[in-house]
Amino acid sequence: MPLFPFQSPNRHKSFSPYSSKARSRKKNIPLTFLIPSVSLAVVVGSELLLRLMVGASGKAGELSGYFGEPASVSDYRLQVNTSAGNPVSGTAWGELKVRPSPTMGYELMPNQKTNTVEINPQGFRANQSLPLAKPSNEVRVLIVGSSTAFGTLTPDNGATIASLLETQLNQQVKDQQANAKKFRPDVLPYFADEMEKALRLPSKIREGQYRVINAAVPGYLASNVHSQLSSYLDYQPDIVVMIDGYSDLLAPSDRPVATLSSVDNLLSDARGHFLSSLGNNLNGLLNHLYLIKAWNAWIIKPNPKSELLADTSNTTGSLTDRLSTDPDELQKRIDRRTRALVGIEKLTSLRKIPFVVGIQPEVSQLKSPSSDDTKILRDLDTRYPKLIQDQYAKLIQSQKTIKGITSLSFQDALDKASNTKGDSRLFYDAIHPRSSLIKTIATTIQTTIGPQLQVQPKPFNAGTSDGSP
């Protein structure tokens, strides 16, 4: 067959799809490329299919904000920022923004809001700004301490101890005004039998608008609170209530205050900071996949560990491991708290402000725990209940040696809440109370601080018709 000038002898072979060379190219697709491609296609297809299914079921909102744990937990996990307010990459992910403080170790950043927590411009957990100057008709109660006082794991600001206590105090003022005969009169009767009857009535508290300020910060030691109060007493509280103790038992004695020390160590190690940031970014990317979200939220259903929310050090190990069994070390931790309480008492007494202190309730204190509370105890180390109870007893004994403070006991609140009908579960985890227990805690505080807020009735004076001078 003659060849034309533009025709190559092998042209038909070079371009034929049926040539042996072309067939060879088709067969030699490397498996190292094929397997990852197929796997990626399966993942992408599964992700798209799952998103369609979740959207059709109406549960898209439930998963969209889920990043490895319920949003109600992430809202309370600390997000570390620099002093200038910029997030520090490479640290544990969370939504509650904190920054280093030269005087307090660290502090909550003002003007932040999540689905469950709102921090006002002064750095308090409140929905409104708090003026430094106190109105003449206002009575202020300052709540300080760590995570229980702050209200960790509560659904919103209105469900905290501080908020419920404020409601109860203002309601008592309304009851006094509406039912004056049910409370002690302003002037005691003249006759002894009538006076005895009047004294059996509940005392009135000071009239006015009550405001309970939530200045607690998760993870704080008593020494952090001591530093904090130097400036917060400028808000002129009429009484200071502190709920703490647990964090002091967890923190090693060589830590004078709770700080963001792990962040300082990370920032000083450039290579470690880079690798940690890279790992966090990759983890964040994976946690955006619905495949991961659905697996964690609906299959694994992770239970938040109390040690992750009660302490800022990100220390590994169980609660039992971090509760020292060395008598000397334990005594140093208790002494650290005692010194701080003595310092706070001096600050408050100089301003003639009553100081009330209670150790935060803990799940092993329940005499008749529900099945859910029993599960919390079962998930903890078998040594934990006795260890924490013994250490709580030592904290209480040490606190009794401090003059000038009023001690709060929450045992009756625990017993009363256990007998309440309805939801019998009292704790989210080892130390964070649920709504029914929070209500009884607020009531216990109201009863305890009542004498400091009481209106003392005047004795009868025959000189006037009403007994007044």
Sequence and secondary structure as in RCSB ss.txt:
>XXXX:A:sequence
MPLFPFQSPNRHKSFSPYSSKARSRKKNIPLTFLIPSVSLAVVVGSELLLRLMVGASGKAGELSGYFGEPASVSD
YRLQVNTSAGNPVSGTAWGELKVRPSPTMGYELMPNQKTNTVEINPQGFRANQSLPLAKPSNEVRVLIVGSSTAF
GTLTPDNGATIASLLETQLNQQVKDQQANAKKFRPDVLPYFADEMEKALRLPSKIREGQYRVINAAVPGYLASNV
HSQLSSYLDYQPDIVVMIDGYSDLLAPSDRPVATLSSVDNLLSDARGHFLSSLGNNLNGLLNHLYLIKAWNAWII
KPNPKSELLADTSNTTGSLTDRLSTDPDELQKRIDRRTRALVGIEKLTSLRKIPFVVGIQPEVSQLKSPSSDDTK
ILRDLDTRYPKLIQDQYAKLIQSQKTIKGITSLSFQDALDKASNTKGDSRLFYDAIHPRSSLIKTIATTIQTTIG
PQLQVQPKPFNAGTSDGSP
>XXXX:A:secstr
    TT  TTHHHHH TTSHHHHHHHHT  HHHHHHHHHHHHHHHHHHHHHHHHHHHT HHHHHT SSS HHHHT
TSEEEB TTS B TTS   SEEEEEETTTEEEE SSEE SS EE TTSSB SS   SS  TTEEEEEEEESHHHH
TTT SSGGGSHHHHHHHHHHHHHHHHHH GGGS  SB  SSHHHHHHHHTS   B  SEEEEEE   TT  HHHH
HHHHHHHGGG  SEEEEEE HHHHHS TT SS   HHHHHHHT HHHHHHHHHHHHHHHHHTTSHHHHHIIIIII
     HHHHH SS   S HHHHS   HHHHHHHHHHHHHHHHHHHHHHHHTT  EEEEE   GGG SS  HHHHH
HHHHS TTHHHHHHHHHHHHHHHHHT TT EEE  HHHHHHHHT SS    BSSSS B HHHHHHHHHHHHHHHH
HHHB   B   TTSTTS  
